[in-house]
Amino acid sequence: MAFGFGTLIVTGDCPYTDEERFPVGTEISLAVCKAHKKAPGLPEDRCDRDAILRELVRK
């Protein structure tokens, strides 16, 4: 997300304002923190990522 926004900003093609971009970054950061707390083994890199993704997609 950051690379994508950065590329758009540098090339002058970003259709989003700072006020529109910052909440997206905040939401992604919060989601990553929440995942690290809830997903068994994720912080230690010993989790079944495929099983976690299948469960999320099912919901």
C-alpha positions, 0 to 999 in steps of 0.5 A: 500500500505504501509503495503504491501510494508512494509511486502515485505521489512521485509520478504525480498521478495520485488521485487521493489527498493526504486526508484520504490516504492516511486513514487507509494506512491506519486501518492496515496498521491496525489490522496487522497488529490485530492479526499478530495478536489473534493468529496463533503462531503468527508472531513467531512465524510458525502458523498455517497461513493458508488455514488462516486465509481460508477461515477469513475468506469463509467469513 
